[in-house]
Amino acid sequence: MAVGSGVPGALEARRERAGGGGVAVAVVSRPSWGLFAARPREYREWVLLPGVPKVSLEAGISQGWAGWGIEESVAIDRFGASA
């Protein structure tokens, strides 16, 4: 799951994984916490399949991702470093 400038990196990681052993990877772009949270639970579970490992890729801080079942976050948790 990625947002903004993290999406191209997530797509590149998917390409690398698909070419290096056939690991299936889905990329989810999450442009809005609020809009995603407002969707029905069934939709959110369809997008973020229960029981499937989840990683977030965020150019900013990792805060907030854990609430979506994200096991690992690739982020920059230092002020100003993402710029």
All heavy atoms as a GROMACS GRO file, in nm:
protein
  607
    1MET      N    1   0.085  -0.116   0.000
    1MET     CA    2   0.000   0.000   0.000
    1MET      C    3   0.090   0.122   0.000
    1MET      O    4   0.188   0.129   0.074
    1MET     CB    5  -0.089  -0.002   0.124
    1MET     CG    6  -0.207   0.089   0.117
    1MET     SD    7  -0.320   0.057   0.256
    1MET     CE    8  -0.463   0.137   0.196
    2ALA      N    9   0.060   0.217  -0.086
    2ALA     CA   10   0.145   0.336  -0.096
    2ALA      C   11   0.058   0.458  -0.123
    2ALA      O   12  -0.059   0.447  -0.158
    2ALA     CB   13   0.246   0.319  -0.209
    3VAL      N   14   0.120   0.573  -0.107
    3VAL     CA   15   0.051   0.699  -0.131
    3VAL      C   16   0.147   0.794  -0.201
    3VAL      O   17   0.267   0.794  -0.176
    3VAL     CB   18  -0.002   0.759   0.002
    3VAL    CG1   19   0.109   0.789   0.097
    3VAL    CG2   20  -0.087   0.881  -0.023
    4GLY      N   21   0.094   0.875  -0.292
    4GLY     CA   22   0.172   0.980  -0.357
    4GLY      C   23   0.299   0.932  -0.421
    4GLY      O   24   0.300   0.839  -0.503
    5SER      N   25   0.411   0.993  -0.381
    5SER     CA   26   0.539   0.961  -0.443
    5SER      C   27   0.589   0.822  -0.406
    5SER      O   28   0.688   0.775  -0.463
    5SER     CB   29   0.644   1.067  -0.405
    5SER     OG   30   0.662   1.068  -0.265
    6GLY      N   31   0.523   0.754  -0.315
    6GLY     CA   32   0.560   0.616  -0.282
    6GLY      C   33   0.510   0.514  -0.382
    6GLY      O   34   0.561   0.403  -0.390
    7VAL      N   35   0.409   0.552  -0.461
    7VAL     CA   36   0.348   0.457  -0.556
    7VAL      C   37   0.449   0.407  -0.660
    7VAL      O   38   0.457   0.287  -0.684
    7VAL     CB   39   0.221   0.516  -0.620
    7VAL    CG1   40   0.166   0.424  -0.728
    7VAL    CG2   41   0.115   0.542  -0.514
    8PRO      N   42   0.528   0.495  -0.725
    8PRO     CA   43   0.624   0.442  -0.823
    8PRO      C   44   0.723   0.342  -0.761
    8PRO      O   45   0.758   0.241  -0.824
    8PRO     CB   46   0.697   0.567  -0.873
    8PRO     CG   47   0.600   0.678  -0.852
    8PRO     CD   48   0.527   0.642  -0.726
    9GLY      N   49   0.767   0.366  -0.639
    9GLY     CA   50   0.856   0.271  -0.572
    9GLY      C   51   0.789   0.138  -0.547
    9GLY      O   52   0.849   0.032  -0.560
   10ALA      N   53   0.661   0.142  -0.509
   10ALA     CA   54   0.585   0.019  -0.486
   10ALA      C   55   0.568  -0.058  -0.616
   10ALA      O   56   0.580  -0.181  -0.618
   10ALA     CB   57   0.449   0.052  -0.425
   11LEU      N   58   0.543   0.012  -0.725
   11LEU     CA   59   0.529  -0.054  -0.855
   11LEU      C   60   0.661  -0.117  -0.899
   11LEU      O   61   0.662  -0.228  -0.953
   11LEU     CB   62   0.478   0.045  -0.960
   11LEU     CG   63   0.334   0.093  -0.939
   11LEU    CD1   64   0.302   0.207  -1.035
   11LEU    CD2   65   0.235  -0.021  -0.954
   12GLU      N   66   0.771  -0.049  -0.874
   12GLU     CA   67   0.903  -0.104  -0.908
   12GLU      C   68   0.931  -0.229  -0.824
   12GLU      O   69   0.982  -0.329  -0.876
   12GLU     CB   70   1.012   0.000  -0.886
   12GLU     CG   71   1.151  -0.049  -0.917
   12GLU     CD   72   1.171  -0.094  -1.061
   12GLU    OE1   73   1.100  -0.044  -1.151
   12GLU    OE2   74   1.257  -0.181  -1.084
   13ALA      N   75   0.899  -0.226  -0.696
   13ALA     CA   76   0.918  -0.343  -0.611
   13ALA      C   77   0.835  -0.460  -0.662
   13ALA      O   78   0.882  -0.575  -0.663
   13ALA     CB   79   0.881  -0.309  -0.466
   14ARG      N   80   0.714  -0.433  -0.708
   14ARG     CA   81   0.629  -0.540  -0.762
   14ARG      C   82   0.693  -0.600  -0.887
   14ARG      O   83   0.697  -0.721  -0.903
   14ARG     CB   84   0.490  -0.487  -0.795
   14ARG     CG   85   0.400  -0.598  -0.852
   14ARG     CD   86   0.265  -0.550  -0.891
   14ARG     NE   87   0.279  -0.461  -1.005
   14ARG     CZ   88   0.177  -0.401  -1.063
   14ARG    NH1   89   0.055  -0.417  -1.016
   14ARG    NH2   90   0.195  -0.322  -1.165
   15ARG      N   91   0.746  -0.514  -0.976
   15ARG     CA   92   0.812  -0.565  -1.097
   15ARG      C   93   0.932  -0.653  -1.062
   15ARG      O   94   0.952  -0.759  -1.122
   15ARG     CB   95   0.856  -0.450  -1.186
   15ARG     CG   96   0.746  -0.391  -1.271
   15ARG     CD   97   0.799  -0.293  -1.375
   15ARG     NE   98   0.847  -0.169  -1.315
   15ARG     CZ   99   0.769  -0.065  -1.283
   15ARG    NH1  100   0.639  -0.072  -1.305
   15ARG    NH2  101   0.820   0.043  -1.231
   16GLU      N  102   1.010  -0.609  -0.964
   16GLU     CA  103   1.126  -0.688  -0.923
   16GLU      C  104   1.085  -0.823  -0.864
   16GLU      O  105   1.148  -0.924  -0.893
   16GLU     CB  106   1.210  -0.610  -0.822
   16GLU     CG  107   1.286  -0.495  -0.883
   16GLU     CD  108   1.370  -0.419  -0.781
   16GLU    OE1  109   1.394  -0.473  -0.671
   16GLU    OE2  110   1.410  -0.306  -0.812
   17ARG      N  111   0.983  -0.824  -0.781
   17ARG     CA  112   0.938  -0.950  -0.718
   17ARG      C  113   0.880  -1.044  -0.822
   17ARG      O  114   0.902  -1.165  -0.815
   17ARG     CB  115   0.834  -0.925  -0.608
   17ARG     CG  116   0.886  -0.848  -0.489
   17ARG     CD  117   1.010  -0.907  -0.426
   17ARG     NE  118   0.993  -1.047  -0.393
   17ARG     CZ  119   1.092  -1.134  -0.378
   17ARG    NH1  120   1.216  -1.096  -0.390
   17ARG    NH2  121   1.068  -1.258  -0.348
   18ALA      N  122   0.805  -0.992  -0.917
   18ALA     CA  123   0.744  -1.078  -1.019
   18ALA      C  124   0.851  -1.141  -1.106
   18ALA      O  125   0.837  -1.256  -1.148
   18ALA     CB  126   0.647  -0.996  -1.104
   19GLY      N  127   0.959  -1.070  -1.133
   19GLY     CA  128   1.065  -1.122  -1.218
   19GLY      C  129   1.163  -1.211  -1.146
   19GLY      O  130   1.241  -1.282  -1.208
   20GLY      N  131   1.160  -1.211  -1.014
   20GLY     CA  132   1.260  -1.285  -0.938
   20GLY      C  133   1.206  -1.403  -0.862
   20GLY      O  134   1.246  -1.429  -0.750
   21GLY      N  135   1.111  -1.474  -0.917
   21GLY     CA  136   1.064  -1.593  -0.847
   21GLY      C  137   0.913  -1.605  -0.842
   21GLY      O  138   0.861  -1.694  -0.778
   22GLY      N  139   0.844  -1.515  -0.907
   22GLY     CA  140   0.700  -1.530  -0.917
   22GLY      C  141   0.621  -1.499  -0.792
   22GLY      O  142   0.514  -1.555  -0.772
   23VAL      N  143   0.670  -1.413  -0.705
   23VAL     CA  144   0.595  -1.374  -0.586
   23VAL      C  145   0.485  -1.278  -0.629
   23VAL      O  146   0.511  -1.175  -0.691
   23VAL     CB  147   0.686  -1.308  -0.481
   23VAL    CG1  148   0.604  -1.257  -0.364
   23VAL    CG2  149   0.792  -1.405  -0.434
   24ALA      N  150   0.361  -1.311  -0.599
   24ALA     CA  151   0.249  -1.226  -0.636
   24ALA      C  152   0.244  -1.105  -0.544
   24ALA      O  153   0.244  -1.120  -0.422
   24ALA     CB  154   0.118  -1.303  -0.628
   25VAL      N  155   0.241  -0.986  -0.602
   25VAL     CA  156   0.236  -0.862  -0.526
   25VAL      C  157   0.129  -0.773  -0.586
   25VAL      O  158   0.126  -0.754  -0.707
   25VAL     CB  159   0.372  -0.788  -0.529
   25VAL    CG1  160   0.364  -0.654  -0.459
   25VAL    CG2  161   0.482  -0.874  -0.469
   26ALA      N  162   0.042  -0.720  -0.503
   26ALA     CA  163  -0.058  -0.622  -0.547
   26ALA      C  164  -0.020  -0.488  -0.488
   26ALA      O  165   0.021  -0.480  -0.373
   26ALA     CB  166  -0.198  -0.663  -0.499
   27VAL      N  167  -0.032  -0.383  -0.567
   27VAL     CA  168  -0.004  -0.248  -0.520
   27VAL      C  169  -0.136  -0.175  -0.504
   27VAL      O  170  -0.219  -0.173  -0.595
   27VAL     CB  171   0.088  -0.171  -0.618
   27VAL    CG1  172   0.105  -0.027  -0.575
   27VAL    CG2  173   0.223  -0.241  -0.628
   28VAL      N  174  -0.155  -0.116  -0.388
   28VAL     CA  175  -0.276  -0.038  -0.359
   28VAL      C  176  -0.234   0.106  -0.335
   28VAL      O  177  -0.152   0.134  -0.249
   28VAL     CB  178  -0.348  -0.093  -0.233
   28VAL    CG1  179  -0.467  -0.005  -0.197
   28VAL    CG2  180  -0.390  -0.237  -0.254
   29SER      N  181  -0.290   0.197  -0.415
   29SER     CA  182  -0.266   0.339  -0.394
   29SER      C  183  -0.376   0.391  -0.303
   29SER      O  184  -0.495   0.374  -0.332
   29SER     CB  185  -0.270   0.414  -0.528
   29SER     OG  186  -0.264   0.553  -0.507
   30ARG      N  187  -0.338   0.453  -0.192
   30ARG     CA  188  -0.435   0.504  -0.095
   30ARG      C  189  -0.424   0.656  -0.090
   30ARG      O  190  -0.348   0.710  -0.012
   30ARG     CB  191  -0.407   0.440   0.042
   30ARG     CG  192  -0.515   0.458   0.143
   30ARG     CD  193  -0.492   0.567   0.246
   30ARG     NE  194  -0.356   0.599   0.277
   30ARG     CZ  195  -0.311   0.724   0.286
   30ARG    NH1  196  -0.389   0.825   0.266
   30ARG    NH2  197  -0.186   0.748   0.314
   31PRO      N  198  -0.499   0.725  -0.175
   31PRO     CA  199  -0.487   0.871  -0.176
   31PRO      C  200  -0.555   0.942  -0.059
   31PRO      O  201  -0.523   1.056  -0.031
   31PRO     CB  202  -0.551   0.911  -0.308
   31PRO     CG  203  -0.637   0.797  -0.347
   31PRO     CD  204  -0.582   0.675  -0.284
   32SER      N  205  -0.647   0.875   0.009
   32SER     CA  206  -0.720   0.942   0.118
   32SER      C  207  -0.755   0.842   0.228
   32SER      O  208  -0.828   0.746   0.204
   32SER     CB  209  -0.847   1.006   0.065
   32SER     OG  210  -0.931   1.047   0.172
   33TRP      N  211  -0.701   0.867   0.350
   33TRP     CA  212  -0.741   0.784   0.465
   33TRP      C  213  -0.892   0.789   0.484
   33TRP      O  214  -0.956   0.686   0.504
   33TRP     CB  215  -0.679   0.837   0.594
   33TRP     CG  216  -0.533   0.819   0.614
   33TRP    CD1  217  -0.441   0.920   0.627
   33TRP    CD2  218  -0.460   0.698   0.629
   33TRP    NE1  219  -0.316   0.867   0.648
   33TRP    CE2  220  -0.326   0.731   0.649
   33TRP    CE3  221  -0.497   0.564   0.625
   33TRP    CZ2  222  -0.226   0.636   0.668
   33TRP    CZ3  223  -0.398   0.469   0.643
   33TRP    CH2  224  -0.266   0.504   0.663
   34GLY      N  225  -0.948   0.910   0.483
   34GLY     CA  226  -1.089   0.928   0.513
   34GLY      C  227  -1.181   0.858   0.416
   34GLY      O  228  -1.278   0.793   0.456
   35LEU      N  229  -1.154   0.871   0.287
   35LEU     CA  230  -1.240   0.807   0.187
   35LEU      C  231  -1.231   0.655   0.197
   35LEU      O  232  -1.332   0.585   0.187
   35LEU     CB  233  -1.202   0.852   0.046
   35LEU     CG  234  -1.233   0.999   0.014
   35LEU    CD1  235  -1.183   1.034  -0.126
   35LEU    CD2  236  -1.384   1.024   0.025
   36PHE      N  237  -1.110   0.602   0.219
   36PHE     CA  238  -1.096   0.458   0.232
   36PHE      C  239  -1.168   0.408   0.357
   36PHE      O  240  -1.239   0.308   0.354
   36PHE     CB  241  -0.948   0.418   0.235
   36PHE     CG  242  -0.926   0.270   0.228
   36PHE    CD1  243  -0.951   0.201   0.112
   36PHE    CD2  244  -0.881   0.200   0.339
   36PHE    CE1  245  -0.932   0.062   0.105
   36PHE    CE2  246  -0.860   0.063   0.334
   36PHE     CZ  247  -0.886  -0.005   0.216
   37ALA      N  248  -1.154   0.479   0.468
   37ALA     CA  249  -1.220   0.440   0.593
   37ALA      C  250  -1.371   0.445   0.582
   37ALA      O  251  -1.441   0.369   0.648
   37ALA     CB  252  -1.172   0.529   0.707
   38ALA      N  253  -1.423   0.534   0.498
   38ALA     CA  254  -1.568   0.549   0.482
   38ALA      C  255  -1.631   0.438   0.399
   38ALA      O  256  -1.752   0.420   0.402
   38ALA     CB  257  -1.599   0.684   0.419
   39ARG      N  258  -1.547   0.363   0.326
   39ARG     CA  259  -1.600   0.253   0.245
   39ARG      C  260  -1.647   0.140   0.335
   39ARG      O  261  -1.598   0.122   0.447
   39ARG     CB  262  -1.492   0.202   0.148
   39ARG     CG  263  -1.442   0.304   0.048
   39ARG     CD  264  -1.552   0.351  -0.048
   39ARG     NE  265  -1.608   0.246  -0.126
   39ARG     CZ  266  -1.584   0.222  -0.254
   39ARG    NH1  267  -1.500   0.299  -0.319
   39ARG    NH2  268  -1.643   0.123  -0.316
   40PRO      N  269  -1.740   0.058   0.287
   40PRO     CA  270  -1.786  -0.057   0.368
   40PRO      C  271  -1.671  -0.152   0.401
   40PRO      O  272  -1.574  -0.165   0.326
   40PRO     CB  273  -1.888  -0.126   0.276
   40PRO     CG  274  -1.930  -0.022   0.178
   40PRO     CD  275  -1.811   0.068   0.160
   41ARG      N  276  -1.685  -0.219   0.515
   41ARG     CA  277  -1.583  -0.314   0.561
   41ARG      C  278  -1.553  -0.419   0.454
   41ARG      O  279  -1.438  -0.456   0.431
   41ARG     CB  280  -1.629  -0.382   0.690
   41ARG     CG  281  -1.527  -0.484   0.743
   41ARG     CD  282  -1.577  -0.557   0.867
   41ARG     NE  283  -1.710  -0.614   0.853
   41ARG     CZ  284  -1.737  -0.732   0.793
   41ARG    NH1  285  -1.640  -0.804   0.743
   41ARG    NH2  286  -1.861  -0.776   0.784
   42GLU      N  287  -1.655  -0.466   0.385
   42GLU     CA  288  -1.637  -0.569   0.282
   42GLU      C  289  -1.543  -0.519   0.171
   42GLU      O  290  -1.459  -0.593   0.121
   42GLU     CB  291  -1.771  -0.611   0.221
   42GLU     CG  292  -1.861  -0.683   0.318
   42GLU     CD  293  -1.939  -0.589   0.410
   42GLU    OE1  294  -1.938  -0.465   0.388
   42GLU    OE2  295  -1.998  -0.640   0.506
   43TYR      N  296  -1.558  -0.392   0.133
   43TYR     CA  297  -1.471  -0.336   0.030
   43TYR      C  298  -1.328  -0.326   0.081
   43TYR      O  299  -1.233  -0.364   0.012
   43TYR     CB  300  -1.522  -0.197  -0.012
   43TYR     CG  301  -1.424  -0.126  -0.104
   43TYR    CD1  302  -1.420  -0.156  -0.240
   43TYR    CD2  303  -1.335  -0.033  -0.054
   43TYR    CE1  304  -1.330  -0.094  -0.324
   43TYR    CE2  305  -1.243   0.031  -0.137
   43TYR     CZ  306  -1.241   0.000  -0.271
   43TYR     OH  307  -1.150   0.061  -0.354
   44ARG      N  308  -1.311  -0.275   0.203
   44ARG     CA  309  -1.176  -0.260   0.260
   44ARG      C  310  -1.107  -0.396   0.270
   44ARG      O  311  -0.988  -0.409   0.242
   44ARG     CB  312  -1.182  -0.190   0.394
   44ARG     CG  313  -1.230  -0.045   0.384
   44ARG     CD  314  -1.214   0.033   0.513
   44ARG     NE  315  -1.254  -0.038   0.631
   44ARG     CZ  316  -1.374  -0.026   0.690
   44ARG    NH1  317  -1.465   0.058   0.643
   44ARG    NH2  318  -1.402  -0.094   0.800
   45GLU      N  319  -1.182  -0.500   0.307
   45GLU     CA  320  -1.124  -0.634   0.316
   45GLU      C  321  -1.094  -0.691   0.178
   45GLU      O  322  -1.002  -0.771   0.162
   45GLU     CB  323  -1.216  -0.728   0.394
   45GLU     CG  324  -1.216  -0.696   0.542
   45GLU     CD  325  -1.306  -0.788   0.622
   45GLU    OE1  326  -1.379  -0.871   0.562
   45GLU    OE2  327  -1.302  -0.777   0.746
   46TRP      N  328  -1.171  -0.653   0.076
   46TRP     CA  329  -1.144  -0.697  -0.060
   46TRP      C  330  -1.013  -0.635  -0.109
   46TRP      O  331  -0.935  -0.700  -0.178
   46TRP     CB  332  -1.261  -0.657  -0.151
   46TRP     CG  333  -1.240  -0.690  -0.294
   46TRP    CD1  334  -1.248  -0.814  -0.352
   46TRP    CD2  335  -1.208  -0.599  -0.398
   46TRP    NE1  336  -1.222  -0.804  -0.485
   46TRP    CE2  337  -1.196  -0.673  -0.517
   46TRP    CE3  338  -1.187  -0.461  -0.402
   46TRP    CZ2  339  -1.165  -0.614  -0.638
   46TRP    CZ3  340  -1.157  -0.403  -0.523
   46TRP    CH2  341  -1.146  -0.479  -0.639
   47VAL      N  342  -0.989  -0.509  -0.072
   47VAL     CA  343  -0.866  -0.440  -0.112
   47VAL      C  344  -0.747  -0.490  -0.030
   47VAL      O  345  -0.641  -0.520  -0.084
   47VAL     CB  346  -0.881  -0.287  -0.098
   47VAL    CG1  347  -0.750  -0.216  -0.121
   47VAL    CG2  348  -0.988  -0.235  -0.194
   48LEU      N  349  -0.764  -0.497   0.100
   48LEU     CA  350  -0.657  -0.540   0.191
   48LEU      C  351  -0.692  -0.679   0.245
   48LEU      O  352  -0.740  -0.693   0.356
   48LEU     CB  353  -0.640  -0.441   0.307
   48LEU     CG  354  -0.603  -0.300   0.267
   48LEU    CD1  355  -0.600  -0.208   0.389
   48LEU    CD2  356  -0.469  -0.298   0.196
   49LEU      N  357  -0.670  -0.779   0.165
   49LEU     CA  358  -0.711  -0.915   0.196
   49LEU      C  359  -0.663  -0.961   0.333
   49LEU      O  360  -0.543  -0.954   0.363
   49LEU     CB  361  -0.658  -1.011   0.090
   49LEU     CG  362  -0.706  -0.987  -0.053
   49LEU    CD1  363  -0.628  -1.073  -0.150
   49LEU    CD2  364  -0.855  -1.013  -0.063
   50PRO      N  365  -0.755  -1.006   0.418
   50PRO     CA  366  -0.716  -1.058   0.549
   50PRO      C  367  -0.621  -1.178   0.532
   50PRO      O  368  -0.638  -1.259   0.441
   50PRO     CB  369  -0.848  -1.102   0.612
   50PRO     CG  370  -0.953  -1.024   0.540
   50PRO     CD  371  -0.901  -1.007   0.400
   51GLY      N  372  -0.521  -1.187   0.619
   51GLY     CA  373  -0.429  -1.299   0.616
   51GLY      C  374  -0.315  -1.287   0.516
   51GLY      O  375  -0.230  -1.373   0.509
   52VAL      N  376  -0.314  -1.179   0.438
   52VAL     CA  377  -0.208  -1.157   0.340
   52VAL      C  378  -0.112  -1.053   0.398
   52VAL      O  379  -0.156  -0.949   0.447
   52VAL     CB  380  -0.266  -1.107   0.206
   52VAL    CG1  381  -0.156  -1.071   0.108
   52VAL    CG2  382  -0.359  -1.211   0.147
   53PRO      N  383   0.020  -1.081   0.396
   53PRO     CA  384   0.116  -0.983   0.449
   53PRO      C  385   0.103  -0.848   0.379
   53PRO      O  386   0.081  -0.843   0.257
   53PRO     CB  387   0.253  -1.046   0.420
   53PRO     CG  388   0.226  -1.191   0.402
   53PRO     CD  389   0.087  -1.200   0.344
   54LYS      N  390   0.116  -0.741   0.456
   54LYS     CA  391   0.099  -0.606   0.402
   54LYS      C  392   0.216  -0.517   0.441
   54LYS      O  393   0.263  -0.522   0.554
   54LYS     CB  394  -0.031  -0.544   0.454
   54LYS     CG  395  -0.153  -0.621   0.407
   54LYS     CD  396  -0.276  -0.580   0.486
   54LYS     CE  397  -0.391  -0.673   0.460
   54LYS     NZ  398  -0.372  -0.808   0.512
   55VAL      N  399   0.262  -0.437   0.345
   55VAL     CA  400   0.373  -0.344   0.364
   55VAL      C  401   0.328  -0.209   0.312
   55VAL      O  402   0.262  -0.201   0.208
   55VAL     CB  403   0.497  -0.391   0.286
   55VAL    CG1  404   0.610  -0.290   0.296
   55VAL    CG2  405   0.543  -0.528   0.334
   56SER      N  406   0.362  -0.102   0.383
   56SER     CA  407   0.334   0.032   0.332
   56SER      C  408   0.464   0.097   0.288
   56SER      O  409   0.570   0.072   0.344
   56SER     CB  410   0.265   0.117   0.440
   56SER     OG  411   0.353   0.143   0.547
   57LEU      N  412   0.452   0.180   0.187
   57LEU     CA  413   0.564   0.258   0.136
   57LEU      C  414   0.521   0.403   0.138
   57LEU      O  415   0.424   0.441   0.072
   57LEU     CB  416   0.599   0.212  -0.006
   57LEU     CG  417   0.719   0.277  -0.071
   57LEU    CD1  418   0.845   0.254   0.011
   57LEU    CD2  419   0.738   0.221  -0.211
   58GLU      N  420   0.589   0.483   0.219
   58GLU     CA  421   0.546   0.620   0.246
   58GLU      C  422   0.668   0.712   0.246
   58GLU      O  423   0.765   0.685   0.317
   58GLU     CB  424   0.477   0.624   0.382
   58GLU     CG  425   0.448   0.758   0.439
   58GLU     CD  426   0.333   0.827   0.370
   58GLU    OE1  427   0.219   0.780   0.381
   58GLU    OE2  428   0.358   0.931   0.306
   59ALA      N  429   0.664   0.817   0.165
   59ALA     CA  430   0.776   0.912   0.162
   59ALA      C  431   0.783   0.992   0.291
   59ALA      O  432   0.886   1.048   0.324
   59ALA     CB  433   0.764   1.005   0.042
   60GLY      N  434   0.674   0.999   0.363
   60GLY     CA  435   0.672   1.070   0.490
   60GLY      C  436   0.678   0.973   0.606
   60GLY      O  437   0.750   0.873   0.601
   61ILE      N  438   0.603   0.998   0.710
   61ILE     CA  439   0.609   0.918   0.832
   61ILE      C  440   0.521   0.794   0.824
   61ILE      O  441   0.424   0.789   0.750
   61ILE     CB  442   0.572   1.002   0.956
   61ILE    CG1  443   0.428   1.051   0.948
   61ILE    CG2  444   0.668   1.117   0.975
   61ILE    CD1  445   0.378   1.117   1.074
   62SER      N  446   0.555   0.694   0.904
   62SER     CA  447   0.480   0.568   0.904
   62SER      C  448   0.356   0.573   0.993
   62SER      O  449   0.277   0.479   0.993
   62SER     CB  450   0.571   0.454   0.950
   62SER     OG  451   0.620   0.480   1.081
   63GLN      N  452   0.337   0.682   1.064
   63GLN     CA  453   0.224   0.695   1.157
   63GLN      C  454   0.093   0.672   1.084
   63GLN      O  455   0.068   0.727   0.978
   63GLN     CB  456   0.224   0.834   1.219
   63GLN     CG  457   0.111   0.858   1.315
   63GLN     CD  458   0.115   0.999   1.371
   63GLN    OE1  459   0.209   1.074   1.349
   63GLN    NE2  460   0.013   1.036   1.445
   64GLY      N  461   0.007   0.590   1.144
   64GLY     CA  462  -0.126   0.567   1.089
   64GLY      C  463  -0.140   0.439   1.008
   64GLY      O  464  -0.249   0.386   0.996
   65TRP      N  465  -0.033   0.388   0.954
   65TRP     CA  466  -0.041   0.268   0.871
   65TRP      C  467  -0.076   0.145   0.952
   65TRP      O  468  -0.146   0.056   0.902
   65TRP     CB  469   0.089   0.247   0.796
   65TRP     CG  470   0.109   0.340   0.682
   65TRP    CD1  471   0.193   0.448   0.677
   65TRP    CD2  472   0.043   0.337   0.555
   65TRP    NE1  473   0.184   0.510   0.555
   65TRP    CE2  474   0.092   0.444   0.478
   65TRP    CE3  475  -0.053   0.255   0.498
   65TRP    CZ2  476   0.050   0.471   0.348
   65TRP    CZ3  477  -0.095   0.280   0.369
   65TRP    CH2  478  -0.044   0.386   0.296
   66ALA      N  479  -0.030   0.133   1.074
   66ALA     CA  480  -0.054   0.012   1.154
   66ALA      C  481  -0.202  -0.016   1.174
   66ALA      O  482  -0.243  -0.130   1.185
   66ALA     CB  483   0.016   0.023   1.289
   67GLY      N  484  -0.284   0.087   1.173
   67GLY     CA  485  -0.427   0.069   1.190
   67GLY      C  486  -0.494  -0.006   1.076
   67GLY      O  487  -0.610  -0.044   1.086
   68TRP      N  488  -0.421  -0.029   0.969
   68TRP     CA  489  -0.477  -0.100   0.852
   68TRP      C  490  -0.419  -0.240   0.839
   68TRP      O  491  -0.427  -0.301   0.734
   68TRP     CB  492  -0.452  -0.018   0.726
   68TRP     CG  493  -0.523   0.112   0.732
   68TRP    CD1  494  -0.468   0.234   0.760
   68TRP    CD2  495  -0.662   0.134   0.717
   68TRP    NE1  496  -0.566   0.330   0.761
   68TRP    CE2  497  -0.686   0.270   0.735
   68TRP    CE3  498  -0.770   0.050   0.690
   68TRP    CZ2  499  -0.814   0.326   0.727
   68TRP    CZ3  500  -0.897   0.106   0.681
   68TRP    CH2  501  -0.917   0.242   0.700
   69GLY      N  502  -0.360  -0.291   0.944
   69GLY     CA  503  -0.306  -0.426   0.941
   69GLY      C  504  -0.172  -0.436   0.870
   69GLY      O  505  -0.131  -0.544   0.829
   70ILE      N  506  -0.103  -0.324   0.857
   70ILE     CA  507   0.027  -0.322   0.792
   70ILE      C  508   0.132  -0.379   0.887
   70ILE      O  509   0.146  -0.332   0.999
   70ILE     CB  510   0.066  -0.177   0.750
   70ILE    CG1  511  -0.043  -0.115   0.663
   70ILE    CG2  512   0.202  -0.174   0.685
   70ILE    CD1  513  -0.067  -0.182   0.531
   71GLU      N  514   0.203  -0.482   0.842
   71GLU     CA  515   0.304  -0.545   0.927
   71GLU      C  516   0.436  -0.468   0.923
   71GLU      O  517   0.509  -0.464   1.022
   71GLU     CB  518   0.329  -0.690   0.884
   71GLU     CG  519   0.215  -0.784   0.921
   71GLU     CD  520   0.108  -0.794   0.813
   71GLU    OE1  521   0.131  -0.746   0.700
   71GLU    OE2  522   0.001  -0.848   0.842
   72GLU      N  523   0.470  -0.411   0.808
   72GLU     CA  524   0.597  -0.340   0.793
   72GLU      C  525   0.572  -0.209   0.719
   72GLU      O  526   0.490  -0.204   0.627
   72GLU     CB  527   0.697  -0.422   0.712
   72GLU     CG  528   0.744  -0.548   0.781
   72GLU     CD  529   0.832  -0.521   0.901
   72GLU    OE1  530   0.900  -0.417   0.904
   72GLU    OE2  531   0.832  -0.605   0.992
   73SER      N  532   0.644  -0.104   0.757
   73SER     CA  533   0.636   0.024   0.688
   73SER      C  534   0.775   0.067   0.645
   73SER      O  535   0.869   0.062   0.724
   73SER     CB  536   0.578   0.133   0.780
   73SER     OG  537   0.440   0.112   0.800
   74VAL      N  538   0.785   0.106   0.520
   74VAL     CA  539   0.908   0.166   0.468
   74VAL      C  540   0.877   0.315   0.463
   74VAL      O  541   0.794   0.359   0.384
   74VAL     CB  542   0.943   0.112   0.328
   74VAL    CG1  543   1.066   0.181   0.274
   74VAL    CG2  544   0.961  -0.040   0.334
   75ALA      N  545   0.938   0.392   0.552
   75ALA     CA  546   0.904   0.533   0.565
   75ALA      C  547   1.024   0.610   0.620
   75ALA      O  548   1.124   0.551   0.658
   75ALA     CB  549   0.785   0.550   0.659
   76ILE      N  550   1.010   0.740   0.619
   76ILE     CA  551   1.113   0.827   0.676
   76ILE      C  552   1.049   0.898   0.795
   76ILE      O  553   0.968   0.988   0.777
   76ILE     CB  554   1.164   0.928   0.572
   76ILE    CG1  555   1.223   0.855   0.453
   76ILE    CG2  556   1.267   1.022   0.635
   76ILE    CD1  557   1.259   0.943   0.337
   77ASP      N  558   1.082   0.854   0.914
   77ASP     CA  559   1.020   0.908   1.035
   77ASP      C  560   1.102   1.019   1.099
   77ASP      O  561   1.107   1.031   1.220
   77ASP     CB  562   0.996   0.794   1.136
   77ASP     CG  563   0.879   0.706   1.096
   77ASP    OD1  564   0.779   0.759   1.046
   77ASP    OD2  565   0.889   0.584   1.113
   78ARG      N  566   1.169   1.099   1.015
   78ARG     CA  567   1.244   1.214   1.067
   78ARG      C  568   1.193   1.339   0.996
   78ARG      O  569   1.182   1.341   0.872
   78ARG     CB  570   1.394   1.196   1.038
   78ARG     CG  571   1.455   1.079   1.113
   78ARG     CD  572   1.603   1.061   1.082
   78ARG     NE  573   1.638   1.066   0.941
   78ARG     CZ  574   1.630   0.963   0.856
   78ARG    NH1  575   1.585   0.846   0.898
   78ARG    NH2  576   1.668   0.977   0.732
   79PHE      N  577   1.166   1.442   1.070
   79PHE     CA  578   1.112   1.566   1.013
   79PHE      C  579   1.204   1.620   0.904
   79PHE      O  580   1.324   1.635   0.924
   79PHE     CB  581   1.093   1.672   1.122
   79PHE     CG  582   1.038   1.800   1.068
   79PHE    CD1  583   0.904   1.811   1.034
   79PHE    CD2  584   1.121   1.908   1.045
   79PHE    CE1  585   0.854   1.928   0.982
   79PHE    CE2  586   1.072   2.026   0.992
   79PHE     CZ  587   0.937   2.036   0.962
   80GLY      N  588   1.146   1.653   0.791
   80GLY     CA  589   1.217   1.717   0.681
   80GLY      C  590   1.296   1.624   0.591
   80GLY      O  591   1.337   1.663   0.484
   81ALA      N  592   1.317   1.499   0.633
   81ALA     CA  593   1.400   1.408   0.554
   81ALA      C  594   1.333   1.366   0.424
   81ALA      O  595   1.400   1.337   0.326
   81ALA     CB  596   1.436   1.286   0.637
   82SER      N  597   1.200   1.364   0.421
   82SER     CA  598   1.132   1.318   0.300
   82SER      C  599   1.147   1.418   0.185
   82SER      O  600   1.141   1.379   0.069
   82SER     CB  601   0.983   1.293   0.328
   82SER     OG  602   0.919   1.414   0.363
   83ALA      N  603   1.165   1.545   0.216
   83ALA     CA  604   1.180   1.645   0.110
   83ALA      C  605   1.310   1.624   0.038
   83ALA      O  606   1.328   1.652  -0.076
   83ALA     CB  607   1.173   1.784   0.169
   0.00000   0.00000   0.00000
